[in-house]
């Protein structure tokens, strides 16, 4: 077996690891490509393609695959549309309408994959991180829609004028700091609807950590010999 073939098989055995790495790579390269339409489109489509592959790899029933296709297909198209016309409110809302349920579905698939048996594999460990980052992506699109529905929902030190919408990467940054309970507060909600959404994400972050810890503790207890 050649080295390349072995590498492909290794990647195929760890789809959640591929997803986690892709999410983090996109975070790192986005600032370099955000200033061009083509760059934003490439980053978005690559991100969506990797997520679709990961969901396909961990699917449990054909229904899950169809849900991923129905939500993910339009989301990929709207990613390109949003890169071309990021200021068009209808495009932003339509993009959020597909991205949000799609990313939450992916997170559900990852958690379901993690709980499907009593053995923790390496890829399931990757799934813990992948599901977490996917939830952060979902809330970033929730915040993007909130800016359209309730203008001036968020402000930041770099753009203190509430009349100016924050960039999507700023909202992703806010989502990660909220989900991880870091709360750096350089970007924050100022309207009640936005604050409600942020509070929901804070609860989701805490519940997710508690869920994963309970899962690992339960497995450790089940493996402990009686006596």
Secondary structure, DSSP 8 states (H G I E B T S, - for coil): --HHHHHHHHHHH-HHHHHHHHHHHHHHHHHHHTTSHHHHHHHHHHHHHHHHHHHHHT--SHHHHHHHHHHHHHHHHHHHHHHH-TT-HHHHHHHHHHHHHHHHHHHHHHHHHHTSSS---HHHHHHHHHHHHHHHHHHHHHHHHHHHHSTT-EEETTB--TTS---HHHHHHHHHHHHTT----SEEE-SHHHHHHHHHHHHHHHHHHHHHHHHHHHHHHHHS---
